[in-house]
């Protein structure tokens, strides 16, 4: 019998796709704490396209100091995710593409169902998480993806990365998440987990925002 590894495992929480819910900040999954931050990236189609390409090629994580390791594709289409309307009602499942695409440097684009290991440090906070992509959304004005933890040893939960081209031509980048503590330290001292979440989210915003990455421009 083949030995099981984390690529065979589902995410370690039940509310898959709930980072899309419009009322996440008011009504997160039971036992989880929500977090959200947004920054403006600029305006125009070119800005939106460039930000979308960075989003789908793991550039946000890498620019934040996080190594993306052991990326493995999954063609089972088990994790398409659910689409939500404006009042938070679940709609039809998100269509999953089986086409494998690559960035200019050969990096596979993020695809639904694939797994990876994220390892790195932001400030005093260390990350070493096994994750699975639970959905990818590509539309004319919105590109997004979310991953969930697989057997988390520090935290459990889901994180959403979203780039939006709005009607006024502005481009915005949002990070949303819901997490619960797994490690003893985070369970005993919840404020430390909040600081960790804020530190990583700020690093992601800085990684994609031209104002953060090049403040003199």
Buried (B, 14 or more C-beta within 10 A) or exposed (E): EEEEEBBEEBBBBEBBBBBBBEEBEEEBBEEBBBBBBEBEBBBEEEBBBBBBBBBBBBBBBBBBBBBBEBBBBBEEEEBBBBBBEEEBEEEEBBEBBEEEEEBEEEBBBBBBBBBBBBBBBBEEBEBBBBBBBBBBBBEEEBBBBBBBBBEBEBBBBBBBBBBBBEEEEBBBBBBBBBBBBBEEEBEEEEEBBBBBBEBBBBBBBBBBBEBBEEEEE
